[in-house]
């Protein structure tokens, strides 16, 4: 028994160390047959390192399918036995942690709806004390990386040594293309704050549909993510949850074959010399941009003084519409995206308003 346990632990460590780490399986474990067949077909691709399945499903509204519960854990045990794939499930309560570990789940992850609540994260952390199991943490639903970092710290303080991050996108007003807006800059900021920590991308929950899965997964790999978590089902259209975003194991294999896997470092002196030259040009341009923005803010403060002296409101809708429309028209001519210009102009505008507000209310 000790040799078997050591062998299983070794398999988990090997999978955890894979780059890219590919995690796949159904959104929800539905039946034993479905879990085992999915696992076997995923293993056949030769590209999947870990099997995922939703056992407990936190749903938005009551009455939706909330998972089969603990009775699905032996199905994962059997799937692991037949395929050799380590298993991972989402946990949201202390009891779920205990049940998962009782049935030898190899890796646990904390879901987005749990990460957003420090009380829930702490309950999970308390249940993990003394456990020797890797834990992954999804970003919170709302775009708040302080909550994400806080969850990492709580799990770490429980004594968990191996912690990874899962980027599954954020809920945001006005988002239309994605189920959850990727907000890549927030994920990259977490990579900066947690250097060396495993971070995988979950394009299934970002996209919410199959047709943009591959392009989103490629974007993550291009940004140096360590792997992907992609939902796979033997009959996606008839899945009990999130049918539109799941793909068959065979389609997953094709998609992974088509992805261009990038390297962060290239041992080529000529490459680095060329890159350094281009980066130096960017550094100079960034310096010029900072100077220009500083000048713009100085003028905005002068405008604020005139508004104060003449008792005029800071925000003037017609002027802002004029500025934005002009910027959008020019952006399309010089190859800048509307999304970028909107974010850029909003940031500039809010800083101008803040400065004018200080002047307006400074006696």
C-alpha positions as CSV (number, residue, x, y, z in Angstrom):
1,X,0.0,0.0,0.0
2,X,2.9,2.4,0.8
3,X,4.5,1.7,-2.6
4,X,1.1,2.4,-4.3
5,X,0.7,5.7,-2.4
6,X,4.2,6.7,-3.3
7,X,3.6,5.9,-6.9
8,X,0.4,7.9,-7.0
9,X,2.2,10.9,-5.4
10,X,4.9,10.7,-7.9
11,X,2.4,10.7,-10.8
12,X,0.8,13.9,-9.3
13,X,4.2,15.6,-9.0
14,X,5.0,14.7,-12.5
15,X,1.8,16.1,-13.8
16,X,2.0,19.2,-11.7
17,X,5.5,19.9,-13.1
18,X,4.4,19.5,-16.8
19,X,4.7,22.6,-19.0
20,X,2.3,23.0,-20.6
21,X,0.0,21.5,-18.0
22,X,-3.2,20.4,-19.7
23,X,-6.2,19.8,-17.5
24,X,-9.4,18.5,-19.1
25,X,-12.7,16.7,-18.3
26,X,-16.4,17.4,-18.1
27,X,-17.9,20.5,-16.6
28,X,-19.9,18.1,-14.4
29,X,-19.6,14.5,-13.5
30,X,-23.0,13.1,-14.6
31,X,-22.7,9.3,-14.6
32,X,-19.9,6.8,-13.9
33,X,-20.0,5.8,-17.5
34,X,-19.6,9.4,-18.8
35,X,-16.7,10.1,-16.4
36,X,-14.8,7.0,-17.3
37,X,-15.3,7.2,-21.1
38,X,-14.3,10.9,-21.1
39,X,-11.2,10.0,-19.1
40,X,-10.3,7.2,-21.4
41,X,-10.8,9.2,-24.6
42,X,-8.8,12.1,-23.1
43,X,-5.9,9.8,-22.1
44,X,-5.9,8.4,-25.7
45,X,-5.0,11.9,-27.0
46,X,-1.7,11.6,-25.2
47,X,-1.8,15.3,-24.4
48,X,-3.8,15.6,-21.2
49,X,-2.0,15.5,-17.9
50,X,-4.9,15.8,-15.4
51,X,-8.6,14.9,-15.3
52,X,-11.1,17.5,-14.0
53,X,-14.7,17.0,-13.2
54,X,-17.3,19.1,-11.4
55,X,-18.7,17.2,-8.4
56,X,-20.3,20.1,-6.6
57,X,-21.5,22.9,-8.9
58,X,-22.3,26.3,-7.4
59,X,-25.0,27.6,-9.8
60,X,-26.4,31.1,-10.1
61,X,-30.0,30.2,-9.5
62,X,-31.7,27.5,-7.4
63,X,-33.1,24.6,-9.4
64,X,-30.2,24.4,-11.8
65,X,-28.1,21.2,-11.8
66,X,-25.7,21.5,-8.8
67,X,-23.7,18.4,-9.4
68,X,-24.0,14.8,-8.3
69,X,-22.2,15.4,-5.1
70,X,-19.8,13.0,-3.2
71,X,-21.3,10.0,-5.0
72,X,-19.3,11.0,-8.0
73,X,-15.9,10.8,-6.2
74,X,-15.6,7.0,-6.6
75,X,-16.1,7.5,-10.3
76,X,-13.0,9.7,-10.5
77,X,-11.1,7.1,-8.4
78,X,-12.0,4.5,-11.0
79,X,-11.2,6.7,-13.9
80,X,-7.7,7.4,-12.4
81,X,-7.2,3.7,-11.9
82,X,-8.0,2.9,-15.5
83,X,-6.1,5.8,-17.1
84,X,-3.4,6.9,-14.7
85,X,-4.5,10.5,-14.9
86,X,-4.4,12.4,-11.6
87,X,-7.7,14.0,-10.7
88,X,-8.8,17.5,-9.7
89,X,-12.1,18.9,-8.4
90,X,-13.5,22.2,-7.2
91,X,-14.2,22.6,-3.4
92,X,-16.1,25.3,-1.7
93,X,-16.6,24.1,1.9
94,X,-14.6,22.3,4.5
95,X,-16.8,19.2,4.1
96,X,-16.1,19.1,0.4
97,X,-12.4,19.2,1.1
98,X,-12.6,16.3,3.5
99,X,-14.7,14.2,1.1
100,X,-12.4,14.9,-1.8
101,X,-9.3,13.9,0.2
102,X,-11.0,10.8,1.5
103,X,-11.5,9.6,-2.1
104,X,-7.9,10.5,-3.0
105,X,-8.5,13.4,-5.3
106,X,-5.0,14.5,-6.2
107,X,-5.4,18.3,-6.7
108,X,-8.1,20.7,-5.4
109,X,-9.2,24.0,-6.8
110,X,-11.0,26.9,-5.3
111,X,-13.7,28.3,-7.6
112,X,-14.4,31.9,-8.6
113,X,-17.5,32.1,-6.5
114,X,-15.5,31.0,-3.5
115,X,-12.5,33.2,-4.1
116,X,-14.7,36.2,-3.9
117,X,-15.6,35.5,-0.3
118,X,-12.8,35.5,2.3
119,X,-14.9,33.6,4.8
120,X,-15.4,30.8,2.4
121,X,-11.7,30.7,1.5
122,X,-10.7,30.6,5.1
123,X,-13.1,27.6,5.7
124,X,-11.4,25.8,2.9
125,X,-7.9,26.8,4.2
126,X,-8.8,25.5,7.7
127,X,-9.9,22.2,6.3
128,X,-6.6,21.9,4.4
129,X,-4.4,22.2,7.4
130,X,-2.1,19.2,7.5
131,X,-2.9,18.0,4.0
132,X,-0.2,17.4,1.4
133,X,-2.1,18.3,-1.7
134,X,-1.6,20.9,-4.5
135,X,-4.3,23.6,-4.6
136,X,-5.2,25.9,-7.5
137,X,-7.1,29.1,-7.0
138,X,-9.4,30.7,-9.6
139,X,-9.6,34.4,-9.9
140,X,-12.7,35.9,-8.2
141,X,-15.8,36.6,-10.4
142,X,-15.3,40.4,-10.0
143,X,-12.1,42.1,-11.2
144,X,-10.4,42.4,-7.8
145,X,-6.9,40.9,-7.7
146,X,-6.5,41.8,-4.1
147,X,-9.1,39.1,-3.3
148,X,-7.2,36.7,-5.6
149,X,-4.0,37.4,-3.8
150,X,-5.7,37.2,-0.4
151,X,-7.0,33.7,-1.2
152,X,-3.4,32.6,-2.2
153,X,-2.1,33.9,1.2
154,X,-4.9,32.2,3.2
155,X,-4.2,28.8,1.5
156,X,-0.5,29.3,1.9
157,X,-0.8,30.1,5.6
158,X,-2.7,26.7,6.0
159,X,0.6,25.0,5.1
160,X,-0.1,24.2,1.5
161,X,3.2,24.3,-0.4
162,X,2.1,23.9,-4.0
163,X,-0.3,26.5,-5.1
164,X,-1.3,27.4,-8.6
165,X,-3.5,30.1,-10.2
166,X,-6.4,29.6,-12.7
167,X,-7.4,32.6,-14.9
168,X,-11.0,32.1,-15.9
169,X,-12.0,35.7,-16.7
170,X,-14.1,38.3,-14.9
171,X,-17.7,39.3,-14.9
172,X,-18.0,42.8,-16.3
173,X,-20.7,45.2,-17.4
174,X,-20.9,45.7,-21.2
175,X,-18.9,42.6,-22.1
176,X,-20.5,41.0,-25.1
177,X,-17.8,38.8,-26.8
178,X,-16.9,36.6,-23.9
179,X,-18.9,34.8,-21.1
180,X,-16.3,36.3,-18.8
181,X,-14.1,39.1,-20.0
182,X,-10.4,37.9,-19.9
183,X,-9.0,41.2,-18.6
184,X,-5.5,39.8,-19.4
185,X,-3.8,42.7,-17.7
186,X,-5.2,41.5,-14.3
187,X,-3.9,38.0,-14.9
188,X,-0.5,39.4,-15.9
189,X,-0.4,41.5,-12.8
190,X,-0.9,38.4,-10.7
191,X,1.9,36.7,-12.6
192,X,4.1,39.7,-11.7
193,X,3.1,39.6,-8.0
194,X,3.5,35.8,-7.8
195,X,6.6,35.1,-9.9
196,X,7.2,31.4,-10.5
197,X,3.8,30.4,-9.4
198,X,1.9,28.1,-11.8
199,X,-0.8,29.9,-13.8
200,X,-3.1,28.1,-16.2
201,X,-5.8,29.6,-18.4
202,X,-9.4,28.4,-18.4
203,X,-10.6,29.5,-21.9
204,X,-13.9,27.4,-21.4
205,X,-15.2,29.9,-18.8
206,X,-13.8,32.9,-20.5
207,X,-15.4,32.1,-23.9
208,X,-18.6,30.4,-22.9
209,X,-18.7,29.0,-26.5
210,X,-16.6,26.6,-28.6
211,X,-15.9,28.8,-31.6
212,X,-13.4,31.1,-29.9
213,X,-11.8,28.5,-27.6
214,X,-8.7,28.0,-29.7
215,X,-7.9,31.6,-30.4
216,X,-8.3,32.4,-26.6
217,X,-6.1,29.4,-25.7
218,X,-3.5,30.6,-28.1
219,X,-3.6,34.1,-26.7
220,X,-2.9,32.6,-23.2
221,X,0.0,30.6,-24.5
222,X,1.4,33.6,-26.3
223,X,1.3,35.4,-22.9
224,X,3.4,32.7,-21.3
225,X,0.7,30.9,-19.3
226,X,1.8,27.5,-18.0
227,X,-1.1,25.5,-19.3
228,X,-4.8,25.2,-20.0
229,X,-7.9,23.9,-18.3
230,X,-10.5,23.1,-21.0
231,X,-13.8,21.4,-20.5
232,X,-14.4,18.2,-22.5
233,X,-17.4,15.9,-22.7
234,X,-18.2,12.8,-24.8
235,X,-21.5,14.4,-25.9
236,X,-21.1,18.2,-25.4
237,X,-24.5,19.2,-26.9
238,X,-26.3,17.1,-24.3
239,X,-24.1,18.0,-21.3
240,X,-26.1,18.7,-18.1
241,X,-24.2,22.0,-17.6
242,X,-22.4,24.5,-19.8
243,X,-23.0,22.6,-23.0
244,X,-22.0,25.4,-25.3
245,X,-18.4,25.6,-24.1
246,X,-17.5,21.9,-24.0
247,X,-15.8,20.0,-26.7
248,X,-15.1,16.3,-27.4
249,X,-11.8,14.8,-26.3
250,X,-11.0,14.3,-30.0
251,X,-11.6,17.9,-30.8
252,X,-9.5,18.9,-27.8
253,X,-6.6,16.8,-29.2
254,X,-7.0,18.6,-32.6
255,X,-7.0,22.0,-30.9
256,X,-4.0,21.3,-28.8
257,X,-2.1,20.1,-31.9
258,X,-3.0,23.3,-33.7
259,X,-1.7,25.6,-31.0
260,X,1.7,27.2,-31.4
261,X,3.5,26.5,-28.2
262,X,5.9,29.4,-27.4
263,X,9.1,29.6,-25.4
264,X,9.8,32.4,-22.9
265,X,13.5,32.2,-23.4
266,X,15.5,31.7,-26.7
267,X,19.3,31.0,-26.3
268,X,20.3,33.1,-29.3
269,X,22.6,36.2,-29.0
270,X,21.4,37.7,-32.2
271,X,17.8,37.4,-31.2
272,X,18.4,39.1,-27.8
273,X,20.5,41.8,-29.5
274,X,17.6,42.6,-31.9
275,X,15.1,42.5,-29.1
276,X,17.1,44.8,-26.9
277,X,17.4,47.3,-29.7
278,X,13.6,47.4,-30.2
279,X,12.9,47.5,-26.5
280,X,15.2,50.5,-26.2
281,X,13.1,52.3,-28.8
282,X,10.0,51.5,-26.7
283,X,11.7,52.9,-23.6
284,X,12.4,56.2,-25.4
285,X,8.8,56.4,-26.7
286,X,7.4,55.6,-23.2
287,X,9.5,58.4,-21.8
288,X,8.1,60.8,-24.4
289,X,4.5,59.6,-23.7
290,X,4.9,60.2,-20.0
291,X,6.1,63.8,-20.7
292,X,3.2,64.4,-23.1
293,X,0.7,63.1,-20.6
294,X,2.2,65.2,-17.9
295,X,1.8,68.3,-20.1
296,X,-1.8,67.3,-20.8
297,X,-2.6,67.1,-17.1
298,X,-1.0,70.5,-16.5
299,X,-3.4,72.0,-19.2
300,X,-6.3,70.1,-17.6
301,X,-5.5,71.8,-14.3
302,X,-5.5,75.2,-15.9
303,X,-8.9,74.4,-17.4
304,X,-10.0,73.4,-13.9
305,X,-9.0,76.8,-12.6
306,X,-11.0,78.6,-15.3
307,X,-14.0,76.4,-14.5
308,X,-13.8,77.2,-10.8
309,X,-13.4,80.9,-11.4
310,X,-16.5,80.9,-13.7
311,X,-18.5,78.5,-11.6
312,X,-18.7,75.9,-14.4
313,X,-19.2,72.1,-13.9
314,X,-16.1,69.9,-14.3
315,X,-17.8,67.3,-16.5
316,X,-19.3,68.5,-19.8
317,X,-20.9,65.8,-21.9
318,X,-20.8,67.5,-25.3
319,X,-17.1,68.2,-25.0
320,X,-16.3,64.7,-23.9
321,X,-18.3,63.2,-26.8
322,X,-16.4,65.5,-29.1
323,X,-13.0,64.3,-27.8
324,X,-14.0,60.6,-27.8
325,X,-15.4,60.7,-31.3
326,X,-12.3,62.4,-32.7
327,X,-10.0,59.9,-31.0
328,X,-12.1,57.0,-32.3
329,X,-12.0,58.3,-35.9
330,X,-8.2,58.8,-35.8
331,X,-7.6,55.4,-34.1
332,X,-9.1,53.5,-37.0
333,X,-6.9,55.4,-39.5
334,X,-3.6,54.7,-37.6
335,X,-4.3,51.0,-36.7
336,X,-5.3,51.3,-33.0
337,X,-8.3,49.3,-31.8
338,X,-11.4,50.9,-30.5
339,X,-11.2,48.8,-27.3
340,X,-7.7,50.2,-26.5
341,X,-8.6,53.8,-27.3
342,X,-11.7,53.5,-25.1
343,X,-9.7,52.3,-22.2
344,X,-7.0,54.8,-22.8
345,X,-9.2,57.8,-23.1
346,X,-11.3,56.8,-20.1
347,X,-8.2,56.6,-18.0
348,X,-6.9,60.0,-19.2
349,X,-10.4,61.5,-18.7
350,X,-10.8,60.3,-15.1
351,X,-7.3,61.6,-14.2
352,X,-8.2,64.9,-15.7
353,X,-11.5,65.0,-13.7
354,X,-9.7,64.0,-10.5
355,X,-7.2,66.9,-10.9
356,X,-9.9,69.4,-11.7
357,X,-11.9,68.2,-8.8
358,X,-9.0,68.9,-6.4
359,X,-8.7,72.4,-7.8
360,X,-12.5,73.0,-7.7
361,X,-12.6,72.0,-4.0
362,X,-9.4,73.6,-2.8
363,X,-10.2,76.8,-1.0
